[in-house]
Amino acid sequence: MHATIGDYKNSFYYLQKAEKNIKKSNNAYLSAKLYQEYGQVNDAIGLYVKALKYNAQSIYYGKLISGHDEKKILSDIYANRADFLHNIHREDSSLIYLHRALKIKSSPVVNSLIGDYYMVYKKNTDSSSYYINNALKLLQKMNYWNIQRGLTYYYYGNFLNKMKEHEKALLYYKKSVAILERTKRVYNIPLLYSTISSAYGVLNDEEKEKEYLEKYTKLKDSLSRISNESVNTSIDEIIREKESENISRKNILLIYNIVVCCLIVILLFFYIHYQKNKDIIKQKEFETDVLKEKLSNSYDCIINLAKKNDPNFLNKFQEAYPDFIKKMLTINANLSKSDLTFCAMIWLGFTSKEIGQYTFVEHRSVQNKKNRLRKKLNISSDVDLYFFFKNLR
């Protein structure tokens, strides 16, 4: 609670008190929750690597939880890790953990974050819209003054901004601010003020742009002062950890030397073994490099054929990815060449807009064709075709 209102120093104080009691209880759920909170507070004050370290401990204890309902906390922990990875610009790794979180529990914020990823990094409005709409549907089951709604409205505003609906985006940004203020999520608000200021800039409303920029600066400075005090607290903790490590290091030095000697013996054994098989290994590496080069060239060639609407596209695709065509025909043996070509383009990641552009048809016709394809393959409307094809086994 202290961290959500920006009182990080007290947050560390109470977490340290809780840690002493939790270590005595040997409770996996409480330990997972404790390190999850440690991770979130360190992330809030900008110590992202330390936040990831605590998050890893939280995941460890989360996997030890036996109760089915309590184990769902792993969804939140994975979502936290995705957020921390995003802060150090590891976006693809962040997406992996978002999908892990979604697999355990589908929440509005996780769906929103995945939708935001596809909009910002993949420029894929279809996939982005799919996840954003999922988030909005889930909100219908929740009370209004809920942190999930506050954060989801922020990401929905970003989606609307990308779609050039700036005034509607502003409406949802302001709703988000009201909810975050009501739920005392102070550390999320500076970003919203900055985003609202930028949106007013796009609308050429200089007065409002300046107003929200000043709000952003004032709140950001206030939180930074508190954050700096908390960083000192966290650094003191790191120093204590290092001192403890130095004391224990002397006790494990002998064991360390023994382990090193064992490793040297093992490495020597593997080196001798490697020398005997050197020619075989080099040949395998050469064959692998050749195969990679062929696959890369083949993929680029197939993409270019698709963009040119070349009649040879499907034949080349089938040569490179024969299993996919077989799986399609297994589902429905009556699929036409046109159907298979359409499936192949979706599998390659082309958006509806791109398919329409390269095949010279209207965007609406592409959507109609997707609907017909769903019926032929018995795929429900809430399933993303791209992920359905990619996950075929």
C-alpha positions as CSV (number, residue, x, y, z in Angstrom):
1,M,0.0,0.0,0.0
2,H,2.8,2.4,0.9
3,A,4.5,1.8,-2.5
4,T,1.3,2.6,-4.5
5,I,1.1,6.1,-3.0
6,G,4.8,6.7,-3.5
7,D,5.9,6.1,0.1
8,Y,8.7,3.7,-0.9
9,K,10.8,4.1,2.3
10,N,8.0,2.9,4.6
11,S,7.3,0.1,2.0
12,F,10.9,-1.2,2.4
13,Y,10.5,-0.9,6.2
14,Y,7.4,-3.1,6.4
15,L,8.6,-5.6,3.8
16,Q,11.8,-6.2,5.9
17,K,9.7,-6.7,9.0
18,A,7.5,-9.1,7.1
19,E,10.5,-11.0,5.7
20,K,11.7,-11.9,9.2
21,N,8.3,-13.6,10.0
22,I,7.8,-15.2,6.6
23,K,11.2,-16.9,6.7
24,K,10.2,-18.6,10.0
25,S,6.8,-19.8,8.5
26,N,8.3,-21.6,5.5
27,N,5.1,-20.7,3.5
28,A,5.7,-20.8,-0.3
29,Y,2.7,-18.5,-1.0
30,L,3.8,-15.8,1.4
31,S,7.4,-16.0,0.2
32,A,6.3,-15.6,-3.4
33,K,4.1,-12.6,-2.4
34,L,6.9,-11.0,-0.4
35,Y,9.5,-11.2,-3.2
36,Q,6.9,-10.1,-5.7
37,E,6.3,-6.9,-3.6
38,Y,10.1,-6.4,-3.3
39,G,10.4,-6.6,-7.1
40,Q,7.6,-4.1,-7.6
41,V,9.0,-1.5,-5.2
42,N,12.5,-1.8,-6.7
43,D,11.0,-1.4,-10.2
44,A,9.0,1.7,-9.1
45,I,12.3,3.4,-8.0
46,G,14.1,2.5,-11.1
47,L,16.2,-0.5,-9.9
48,Y,15.1,-2.7,-12.7
49,V,17.9,-5.4,-12.5
50,K,17.3,-5.8,-8.8
51,A,13.6,-6.0,-9.4
52,L,14.2,-8.9,-11.8
53,K,16.3,-10.6,-9.2
54,Y,13.5,-10.5,-6.6
55,N,11.0,-11.5,-9.3
56,A,13.1,-14.7,-10.0
57,Q,12.9,-15.6,-6.3
58,S,9.1,-14.9,-6.4
59,I,8.7,-17.3,-9.4
60,Y,10.8,-20.0,-7.6
61,Y,8.4,-19.9,-4.5
62,G,5.4,-19.5,-6.8
63,K,6.1,-22.9,-8.4
64,L,6.3,-24.5,-5.0
65,I,2.8,-23.5,-4.1
66,S,0.5,-26.6,-3.9
67,G,-3.0,-24.9,-3.7
68,H,-4.7,-24.4,-7.1
69,D,-6.2,-21.0,-6.3
70,E,-3.1,-19.7,-4.5
71,K,-0.9,-20.8,-7.5
72,K,-2.7,-18.3,-9.7
73,I,-0.5,-15.7,-8.2
74,L,2.1,-16.8,-10.7
75,S,0.1,-15.0,-13.4
76,D,0.7,-11.7,-11.6
77,I,4.3,-12.5,-11.0
78,Y,4.9,-13.4,-14.7
79,A,3.1,-10.1,-15.6
80,N,5.4,-8.2,-13.3
81,R,8.5,-9.8,-14.9
82,A,7.2,-8.8,-18.4
83,D,6.9,-5.2,-17.1
84,F,10.4,-5.3,-15.7
85,L,11.8,-6.7,-19.0
86,H,10.0,-4.0,-20.9
87,N,11.7,-1.4,-18.8
88,I,15.2,-2.7,-19.9
89,H,14.0,-2.9,-23.5
90,R,13.8,-6.7,-23.8
91,E,10.4,-6.6,-25.6
92,D,10.4,-10.1,-27.1
93,S,11.2,-11.7,-23.7
94,S,8.5,-9.5,-22.1
95,L,5.9,-10.9,-24.5
96,I,6.9,-14.5,-23.6
97,Y,6.1,-13.8,-19.9
98,L,2.9,-12.0,-20.8
99,H,1.6,-15.1,-22.6
100,R,2.7,-17.3,-19.6
101,A,0.6,-15.0,-17.4
102,L,-2.3,-15.1,-19.8
103,K,-2.2,-18.9,-19.8
104,I,-2.7,-19.1,-16.0
105,K,-5.3,-16.2,-15.7
106,S,-6.7,-13.9,-18.4
107,S,-6.8,-10.4,-17.0
108,P,-7.6,-7.1,-18.6
109,V,-4.2,-5.6,-18.1
110,V,-2.3,-8.7,-19.5
111,N,-4.5,-8.6,-22.6
112,S,-3.9,-4.9,-22.9
113,L,-0.2,-5.2,-22.6
114,I,-0.1,-7.9,-25.4
115,G,-2.3,-5.7,-27.5
116,D,0.0,-2.8,-27.0
117,Y,3.0,-4.9,-28.0
118,Y,1.5,-5.9,-31.3
119,M,0.5,-2.3,-32.0
120,V,3.8,-0.7,-31.1
121,Y,6.4,-3.3,-32.1
122,K,4.6,-5.3,-34.9
123,K,2.3,-2.6,-36.3
124,N,-0.3,-5.4,-36.4
125,T,-3.7,-3.7,-35.8
126,D,-5.7,-7.0,-36.1
127,S,-3.9,-8.8,-33.3
128,S,-3.7,-5.6,-31.2
129,S,-7.5,-5.0,-31.6
130,Y,-8.2,-8.7,-30.7
131,Y,-6.4,-8.5,-27.3
132,I,-7.6,-4.9,-26.5
133,N,-11.2,-6.0,-27.1
134,N,-10.7,-9.1,-24.8
135,A,-9.5,-6.7,-22.1
136,L,-12.6,-4.5,-22.5
137,K,-14.9,-7.5,-22.3
138,L,-13.3,-8.7,-19.1
139,L,-13.8,-5.3,-17.5
140,Q,-17.5,-5.7,-17.8
141,K,-17.4,-8.2,-15.0
142,M,-15.5,-5.9,-12.6
143,N,-16.5,-2.9,-10.5
144,Y,-15.7,0.5,-12.1
145,W,-13.1,1.8,-9.5
146,N,-10.6,-1.0,-10.2
147,I,-6.8,-0.7,-11.0
148,Q,-7.3,-3.1,-13.9
149,R,-9.7,-0.7,-15.5
150,G,-7.5,2.3,-14.8
151,L,-4.5,0.7,-16.6
152,T,-6.6,-0.9,-19.4
153,Y,-8.1,2.5,-20.2
154,Y,-4.5,3.9,-20.6
155,Y,-3.6,1.2,-23.1
156,Y,-6.9,1.6,-24.9
157,G,-6.2,5.3,-25.2
158,N,-2.8,4.4,-26.8
159,F,-4.6,2.2,-29.3
160,L,-7.1,4.9,-30.1
161,N,-4.2,7.4,-30.6
162,K,-2.6,5.0,-33.1
163,M,-5.9,4.8,-34.9
164,K,-5.9,8.7,-35.1
165,E,-8.9,9.0,-32.7
166,H,-7.2,11.5,-30.5
167,E,-10.2,13.1,-28.8
168,K,-11.6,9.7,-27.9
169,A,-8.2,8.7,-26.6
170,L,-8.1,11.8,-24.4
171,L,-11.4,10.7,-22.8
172,Y,-10.0,7.3,-21.8
173,Y,-6.7,8.8,-20.6
174,K,-8.7,11.1,-18.2
175,K,-10.9,8.2,-17.0
176,S,-7.7,6.3,-16.3
177,V,-6.3,9.2,-14.3
178,A,-9.5,9.5,-12.2
179,I,-9.4,5.7,-11.4
180,L,-5.7,5.7,-10.6
181,E,-6.2,8.7,-8.2
182,R,-9.1,7.0,-6.6
183,T,-7.2,3.7,-6.2
184,K,-4.0,5.6,-5.0
185,R,-1.8,4.3,-7.8
186,V,0.3,7.6,-7.8
187,Y,3.4,6.2,-9.5
188,N,1.4,5.4,-12.7
189,I,0.0,9.0,-13.0
190,P,3.1,10.9,-14.3
191,L,3.2,8.9,-17.5
192,L,-0.5,9.6,-18.1
193,Y,0.0,13.3,-17.6
194,S,2.9,13.2,-20.1
195,T,0.8,11.2,-22.6
196,I,-2.2,13.6,-22.2
197,S,0.1,16.6,-22.8
198,S,1.3,14.9,-26.0
199,A,-2.2,14.2,-27.2
200,Y,-3.2,17.8,-26.7
201,G,-0.1,18.8,-28.7
202,V,-1.3,16.7,-31.6
203,L,-4.7,18.5,-31.4
204,N,-2.8,21.9,-31.3
205,D,-4.3,22.8,-27.9
206,E,-1.2,24.6,-26.5
207,E,-2.9,25.7,-23.3
208,K,-3.9,22.1,-22.3
209,E,-0.6,20.7,-23.5
210,K,1.3,23.1,-21.2
211,E,-1.1,22.5,-18.3
212,Y,-0.6,18.7,-18.3
213,L,3.1,19.0,-18.9
214,E,3.4,21.1,-15.7
215,K,1.3,18.5,-13.8
216,Y,3.7,15.8,-15.1
217,T,6.8,17.8,-14.1
218,K,5.5,18.6,-10.6
219,L,4.4,15.1,-9.7
220,K,7.5,13.5,-11.3
221,D,9.8,15.7,-9.3
222,S,7.9,14.9,-6.1
223,L,8.1,11.2,-6.7
224,S,11.8,11.4,-7.7
225,R,12.7,13.0,-4.3
226,I,11.0,10.1,-2.5
227,S,12.5,7.6,-4.8
228,N,16.1,8.8,-4.2
229,E,15.6,8.3,-0.4
230,S,14.4,4.8,-1.1
231,V,17.3,4.0,-3.4
232,N,19.6,4.7,-0.5
233,T,17.6,2.3,1.6
234,S,17.9,-0.4,-1.1
235,I,21.6,0.3,-1.4
236,D,22.1,-0.1,2.3
237,E,20.4,-3.5,2.0
238,I,22.8,-4.5,-0.9
239,I,25.8,-3.5,1.3
240,R,24.5,-5.8,4.1
241,E,24.1,-8.6,1.7
242,K,27.7,-8.2,0.4
243,E,29.0,-8.2,4.0
244,S,27.2,-11.4,4.7
245,E,28.6,-12.9,1.5
246,N,32.2,-12.0,2.5
247,I,31.8,-13.8,5.8
248,S,30.4,-17.0,4.3
249,R,33.0,-16.9,1.4
250,K,35.8,-18.0,3.7
251,N,33.8,-21.0,4.8
252,I,33.2,-22.2,1.3
253,L,36.6,-21.6,-0.1
254,L,37.8,-25.2,0.4
255,I,34.6,-26.6,-1.3
256,Y,35.2,-24.2,-4.1
257,N,38.7,-25.4,-4.8
258,I,37.5,-29.0,-4.8
259,V,34.8,-28.2,-7.3
260,V,37.3,-26.4,-9.5
261,C,39.6,-29.4,-9.5
262,C,36.7,-31.7,-10.4
263,L,35.7,-29.3,-13.2
264,I,39.2,-29.3,-14.6
265,V,39.2,-33.1,-14.7
266,I,35.8,-33.2,-16.4
267,L,36.9,-30.5,-18.9
268,L,40.0,-32.5,-19.7
269,F,37.9,-35.6,-20.4
270,F,35.6,-33.7,-22.7
271,Y,38.5,-32.1,-24.5
272,I,40.1,-35.4,-25.3
273,H,36.7,-36.7,-26.4
274,Y,36.2,-33.6,-28.5
275,Q,39.5,-34.0,-30.3
276,K,38.6,-37.5,-31.3
277,N,35.4,-36.3,-32.9
278,K,36.7,-33.0,-34.2
279,D,36.2,-33.8,-37.9
280,I,32.6,-35.0,-37.4
281,I,31.7,-31.8,-35.4
282,K,33.1,-29.5,-38.1
283,Q,31.2,-31.4,-40.8
284,K,27.9,-31.0,-38.8
285,E,28.5,-27.3,-38.3
286,F,29.2,-26.8,-42.0
287,E,26.0,-28.7,-42.9
288,T,24.0,-26.6,-40.4
289,D,25.3,-23.3,-41.8
290,V,24.4,-24.4,-45.3
291,L,20.9,-25.3,-44.2
292,K,20.4,-22.0,-42.3
293,E,21.5,-20.1,-45.4
294,K,19.1,-22.1,-47.6
295,L,16.2,-21.5,-45.2
296,S,16.9,-17.8,-45.0
297,N,17.1,-17.4,-48.8
298,S,14.0,-19.5,-49.3
299,Y,12.0,-17.4,-46.8
300,D,13.0,-14.1,-48.4
301,C,12.1,-15.5,-51.8
302,I,8.6,-16.6,-50.6
303,I,7.9,-13.2,-49.0
304,N,8.8,-11.5,-52.3
305,L,6.6,-13.8,-54.3
306,A,3.7,-13.1,-52.0
307,K,4.1,-9.4,-52.3
308,K,4.2,-9.7,-56.2
309,N,1.1,-11.9,-56.1
310,D,3.2,-14.4,-58.2
311,P,1.4,-17.6,-59.2
312,N,4.5,-19.6,-58.1
313,F,4.1,-18.4,-54.5
314,L,2.0,-21.4,-53.2
315,N,4.3,-23.9,-54.9
316,K,7.5,-22.3,-53.3
317,F,5.7,-22.1,-49.9
318,Q,4.7,-25.8,-50.1
319,E,8.3,-26.8,-50.9
320,A,9.6,-24.8,-47.9
321,Y,6.8,-25.7,-45.4
322,P,5.2,-28.9,-46.6
323,D,3.8,-29.8,-43.2
324,F,1.6,-26.7,-43.0
325,I,-0.2,-27.5,-46.2
326,K,-0.7,-31.1,-45.1
327,K,-2.2,-30.0,-41.8
328,M,-4.6,-27.6,-43.6
329,L,-5.8,-30.4,-45.9
330,T,-6.2,-32.8,-43.0
331,I,-8.6,-30.3,-41.4
332,N,-10.6,-29.8,-44.6
333,A,-9.6,-31.7,-47.8
334,N,-11.8,-29.5,-49.9
335,L,-9.7,-26.3,-49.4
336,S,-9.1,-24.6,-52.8
337,K,-5.7,-23.3,-54.0
338,S,-7.0,-19.8,-53.3
339,D,-7.8,-20.9,-49.7
340,L,-4.4,-22.4,-49.2
341,T,-2.7,-19.3,-50.6
342,F,-4.7,-17.1,-48.2
343,C,-3.8,-19.4,-45.2
344,A,-0.1,-19.3,-46.2
345,M,-0.1,-15.4,-46.2
346,I,-1.6,-15.3,-42.7
347,W,0.9,-17.9,-41.5
348,L,3.7,-15.7,-42.8
349,G,2.4,-12.8,-40.7
350,F,0.8,-10.6,-43.4
351,T,-1.9,-8.3,-41.9
352,S,-5.4,-8.0,-43.6
353,K,-4.4,-4.6,-45.0
354,E,-1.2,-6.1,-46.5
355,I,-3.1,-9.1,-48.0
356,G,-5.6,-6.8,-49.6
357,Q,-2.8,-4.6,-51.0
358,Y,-0.7,-7.5,-52.5
359,T,-3.7,-9.4,-53.9
360,F,-5.5,-6.3,-55.2
361,V,-8.7,-6.7,-53.2
362,E,-10.6,-4.5,-50.8
363,H,-9.9,-4.7,-47.0
364,R,-13.6,-5.7,-46.5
365,S,-13.2,-8.6,-49.0
366,V,-10.2,-9.9,-47.0
367,Q,-12.3,-9.8,-43.8
368,N,-15.1,-11.7,-45.6
369,K,-12.7,-14.3,-46.8
370,K,-11.3,-14.7,-43.3
371,N,-14.9,-15.3,-42.0
372,R,-15.5,-17.9,-44.8
373,L,-12.2,-19.6,-43.9
374,R,-13.2,-19.8,-40.2
375,K,-16.3,-21.7,-41.2
376,K,-14.4,-24.1,-43.5
377,L,-11.8,-24.8,-40.7
378,N,-14.4,-24.6,-37.8
379,I,-12.5,-21.8,-36.0
380,S,-14.5,-19.6,-33.7
381,S,-14.5,-15.8,-34.1
382,D,-12.6,-15.2,-30.8
383,V,-9.5,-17.2,-32.0
384,D,-6.7,-15.3,-33.8
385,L,-6.1,-17.0,-37.1
386,Y,-2.4,-16.3,-37.1
387,F,-1.9,-18.0,-33.7
388,F,-4.2,-20.8,-34.7
389,F,-2.0,-21.6,-37.7
390,K,1.3,-21.1,-35.8
391,N,0.2,-23.5,-33.0
392,L,-0.9,-26.3,-35.3
393,R,0.6,-29.6,-34.2
